Amino acid sequence: MAVNTKTKLSFIGVIVAVLVIGLVIWNQKRSTTTDEIVIGISPPFAKPLQVAVDEAKKDGINVRLVEFSDWNTPNITLNHGASRQT
């Protein structure tokens, strides 16, 4: 039985989301100077990442998700230091 492309992409998206949140949590434990972690995301990853954000919050880690509708805006925003704003 073949798995459709949408299912494959969803599975890959969840794996990527878990890896990103894992790296963020690992980095947060190493760094004590950050009060909040800001992650730029695209809308398809919002729900899986929100679950991870809720789990991180239980561990006392503040994560804020910022949704972007294209692939260029996150880079522009990061280059202008917007990730440091609260």
C-alpha positions as CSV (number, residue, x, y, z in Angstrom):
1,M,0.0,0.0,0.0
2,A,1.5,3.3,-1.0
3,V,1.6,6.3,1.3
4,N,0.4,9.5,-0.3
5,T,2.6,12.6,-0.6
6,K,0.6,14.7,1.9
7,T,1.0,12.0,4.6
8,K,4.8,11.9,3.9
9,L,5.1,15.6,4.1
10,S,3.1,15.8,7.3
11,F,5.3,13.1,8.9
12,I,8.5,14.9,7.8
13,G,7.1,18.2,9.1
14,V,6.5,16.7,12.5
15,I,10.0,15.2,12.6
16,V,11.5,18.6,11.7
17,A,9.3,20.3,14.4
18,V,10.5,17.9,17.1
19,L,14.1,18.3,16.1
20,V,13.8,22.1,16.1
21,I,12.2,22.2,19.5
22,G,14.7,19.7,20.8
23,L,17.6,21.8,19.7
24,V,16.0,25.0,21.1
25,I,15.4,23.3,24.5
26,W,19.0,22.0,24.5
27,N,20.3,25.4,23.6
28,Q,18.1,27.0,26.3
29,K,19.6,24.8,28.9
30,R,23.1,25.8,27.9
31,S,22.3,29.6,27.8
32,T,21.0,31.4,30.9
33,T,20.8,34.9,29.3
34,T,17.7,34.4,27.2
35,D,14.3,35.0,28.7
36,E,12.3,33.9,25.6
37,I,13.0,31.9,22.5
38,V,11.5,33.2,19.3
39,I,11.0,30.7,16.5
40,G,9.9,31.8,13.0
41,I,7.6,29.2,11.4
42,S,5.4,28.7,8.4
43,P,1.7,28.0,9.0
44,P,1.8,24.3,8.2
45,F,4.0,23.7,11.2
46,A,2.0,25.8,13.6
47,K,0.0,23.1,15.3
48,P,2.9,20.5,15.9
49,L,5.2,23.3,17.1
50,Q,2.5,24.7,19.5
51,V,2.3,21.3,21.2
52,A,6.1,21.4,21.6
53,V,5.9,25.0,22.9
54,D,3.3,23.9,25.5
55,E,5.6,21.1,26.7
56,A,8.5,23.5,26.9
57,K,6.5,25.9,29.0
58,K,5.8,23.1,31.5
59,D,9.6,22.9,31.9
60,G,9.8,26.7,32.4
61,I,11.1,27.5,28.9
62,N,9.3,30.4,27.2
63,V,9.0,30.0,23.5
64,R,7.1,32.3,21.2
65,L,6.1,31.3,17.7
66,V,6.0,33.9,14.9
67,E,4.2,32.8,11.8
68,F,5.5,34.0,8.4
69,S,3.6,33.4,5.1
70,D,6.7,33.2,2.9
71,W,10.3,32.0,3.0
72,N,12.1,35.4,2.7
73,T,10.5,37.4,5.6
74,P,12.0,35.3,8.4
75,N,15.5,36.0,7.1
76,I,14.9,39.7,6.7
77,T,13.3,39.9,10.2
78,L,16.2,38.1,11.8
79,N,18.7,40.3,10.0
80,H,17.0,43.4,11.5
81,G,17.1,42.0,15.0
82,A,13.4,41.5,15.4
83,S,14.0,38.3,17.3
84,R,15.2,40.3,20.3
85,Q,11.9,42.2,20.6
86,T,9.3,41.0,23.0
